[in-house]
Amino acid sequence: RLGGSGPIAAVDVGHAWLDEEVEVLFVAHLVARRWAWRGTFAVVMNAEFLGPLRLAPRGHPGDGWFDLTEGSLPWRERSIARSRARTGDHLPHPALRTRRVEGARLTMEAPTPVRIDGRTHHRARRIDISRHPRRVLVTV
């Protein structure tokens, strides 16, 4: 036992290289997007929720997979998708590509702010992601 009283769960850890210069780790999510989700965006989820949004309905932090969603939505569709994302009903969407991956190489159309577990770290055009399965133990 590691100090907590609940069960212990093994969690995958994400490893990202931003423009081959900045190295970061994440446990919940990596989000590359501009203000108001304008232009191309990418969301790498290691869990089901990003705040109140259920962006990865099949996501689980210890299943060995990331749920990756990439795409670009016109303004009106962004508003509709956001309201549906609370329940996970924004997917599938014809303008969004979703897949389960162990790793990925993402290329953004312009330098894009990258948020890692809720904090903006860097602007990047290229993001290389890999995973370390069941690397961290947490008490639930």
C-alpha positions, 0 to 999 in steps of 0.5 A, spaced: 500 500 500 502 506 498 499 511 503 491 511 500 486 507 503 483 505 496 484 500 491 491 501 487 490 502 479 496 502 474 495 508 469 499 509 462 503 515 461 503 519 455 510 521 452 510 527 447 516 531 443 513 537 441 517 540 435 523 535 437 525 540 442 520 540 448 519 533 452 513 532 456 509 527 460 502 526 461 497 522 464 490 524 462 490 528 455 494 532 450 490 537 446 493 541 440 488 547 438 487 554 437 482 559 440 475 557 440 478 550 436 479 554 430 483 550 424 486 543 425 486 540 432 488 534 435 486 531 442 489 525 445 485 522 451 488 517 456 481 518 460 474 519 458 473 526 460 476 533 459 473 537 464 465 536 463 466 534 456 466 526 455 471 527 449 473 519 449 467 515 451 471 509 450 477 512 454 480 508 460 487 510 463 490 503 464 488 500 457 494 501 453 491 505 448 490 513 447 483 515 443 485 520 438 481 525 435 483 530 429 480 534 424 477 541 423 470 544 424 466 550 421 464 555 426 457 552 427 459 545 427 463 547 433 458 549 437 453 543 436 459 538 437 461 542 444 454 541 446 454 534 444 460 532 447 458 533 454 455 526 453 460 523 448 454 524 442 459 528 438 462 522 435 462 519 430 462 526 425 464 526 418 469 531 419 473 528 425 478 522 424 478 518 431 482 512 432 485 508 438 493 508 438 499 506 442 502 512 439 502 517 433 505 523 429 501 529 429 502 535 424 499 541 425 497 546 419 501 552 423 504 553 430 499 551 435 498 551 443 499 544 446 495 543 453 498 537 457 493 535 463 490 542 463 496 546 462 499 550 456 506 548 455 508 550 448 506 552 441 508 546 436 507 544 429 509 537 430 507 532 436 510 525 436 506 521 442 508 514 445 505 511 451 508 507 457 503 502 459 501 501 466 507 506 468 504 509 474 500 506 480 495 511 483 490 510 489 483 510 487 
